[in-house]
Amino acid sequence: MTSPSPRPRLRHLALTLRDPARAAAFYRDALRMEQFHQDPDGSRFLTDGYLNLALIQHRPDGDVPAGFNHFGFEVPDLGEVAEEMKRYACPAPVRRGGDRPFAEYRAADPEGNWFDLSEHGFLPPERNRPRAGESET
């Protein structure tokens, strides 16, 4: 009998904000988070070393309101998760583009809530720690 693959791990939360720079300063100063990425639009990405916080720049002319935006799971096997999603009539995860290699796929739950899926973690590749059972080389 084969054992199930490791459990997916919640690794990031995303907020859409009017002033991500101010919020990033707050999280750095008050909660000692480390900023590891900034997009050209002003979005900021911070980590406490375990969970990442994406502070996405709100666009007044966009269709995404300010507030909670999405969450993200690090998964051991994207194909396995995609297969399981079919049982709930959810669309297949979609490859994301852009300059965020740490958010590989976008998906939605049965209620339409967005979440990201990554097999490689949510820090830039050079900052990701190996998963349990993987070597550091």
C-alpha positions in Angstrom: 0.0 0.0 0.0 1.4 3.4 -1.0 1.4 6.2 1.6 -0.3 9.5 0.7 2.0 12.3 -0.3 2.7 15.0 2.3 -0.1 17.4 3.2 -0.2 20.7 1.3 0.9 23.6 3.5 -0.7 27.1 3.6 2.2 29.4 2.8 0.9 32.9 1.9 -2.0 35.3 2.3 -2.6 38.3 0.0 -4.2 41.6 0.7 -5.0 44.2 -1.9 -4.1 47.6 -0.4 -4.2 51.3 -1.3 -0.8 51.9 0.3 1.3 48.7 0.3 4.5 50.6 1.1 3.1 51.9 4.4 1.7 48.5 5.3 5.0 46.9 4.4 6.8 49.4 6.7 4.3 48.5 9.5 4.9 44.7 9.1 8.7 45.1 8.9 8.9 47.5 11.9 6.1 46.2 14.2 6.3 42.5 13.4 9.9 42.2 12.2 8.9 40.6 8.8 11.4 40.7 6.0 10.6 42.2 2.6 11.9 39.9 -0.1 10.3 41.3 -3.3 8.8 44.4 -4.7 6.9 44.6 -8.0 7.2 47.7 -10.3 3.6 48.6 -9.5 4.5 48.9 -5.8 3.2 45.6 -4.5 5.4 44.2 -1.7 6.1 40.7 -0.5 7.2 39.9 3.1 7.9 36.8 5.1 8.2 35.8 8.7 10.3 32.8 7.5 7.3 30.5 7.4 4.3 32.4 6.0 4.5 35.0 3.3 2.3 38.1 3.1 1.6 39.6 -0.3 0.6 43.3 -0.2 -0.9 43.9 -3.6 -1.2 47.5 -5.0 -4.9 48.4 -5.4 -5.8 49.8 -8.8 -8.7 52.2 -8.6 -9.5 51.5 -12.2 -9.3 47.7 -11.7 -11.9 45.2 -10.9 -10.4 43.9 -7.7 -11.5 45.6 -4.5 -9.3 46.5 -1.6 -9.1 43.8 1.1 -8.5 40.1 1.3 -7.5 38.8 -2.1 -6.2 35.1 -2.0 -4.1 32.6 -0.2 -1.6 30.1 -1.4 -0.6 26.4 -0.7 2.7 24.8 -1.3 1.9 21.3 -2.6 4.0 18.2 -3.0 2.3 17.2 -6.3 0.3 19.7 -8.4 -1.1 16.9 -10.6 -2.6 15.1 -7.6 -4.2 18.3 -6.3 -5.6 19.1 -9.8 -7.1 15.6 -10.0 -8.8 16.0 -6.6 -10.2 19.4 -7.6 -12.1 17.7 -10.5 -14.2 15.8 -7.9 -15.5 19.2 -6.8 -16.2 20.5 -10.3 -13.5 23.2 -9.9 -11.6 24.4 -12.9 -8.1 23.1 -13.5 -5.3 25.3 -12.0 -4.0 27.9 -14.5 -0.3 28.7 -15.0 0.4 32.2 -13.9 2.8 34.5 -15.8 4.7 37.6 -14.8 7.7 38.2 -12.6 6.5 36.2 -9.6 8.1 32.7 -10.0 6.9 31.9 -6.5 3.2 31.8 -7.4 3.1 29.2 -10.1 -0.6 28.4 -10.6 -4.0 30.1 -9.8 -7.0 28.0 -8.8 -10.4 28.6 -7.2 -12.4 26.6 -4.6 -16.1 25.6 -5.2 -17.2 29.1 -4.0 -14.9 30.9 -6.4 -12.3 32.0 -3.8 -8.8 32.3 -5.4 -5.8 30.5 -4.2 -2.3 29.9 -5.6 -0.5 26.5 -5.8 3.2 26.1 -5.9 5.4 22.9 -5.9 8.5 25.0 -5.3 7.5 27.4 -2.5 6.6 31.0 -2.3 10.0 32.6 -1.9 12.2 33.5 -4.8 14.0 30.3 -5.9 17.3 31.2 -4.3 15.5 31.7 -0.9 13.4 28.6 -0.8 14.3 25.9 1.7 14.3 22.3 0.6 11.1 20.3 1.5 11.3 17.4 3.9 13.2 14.6 2.3 15.0 16.8 -0.3 18.7 17.5 -0.1 20.0 21.1 0.0 22.1 20.6 -3.1 
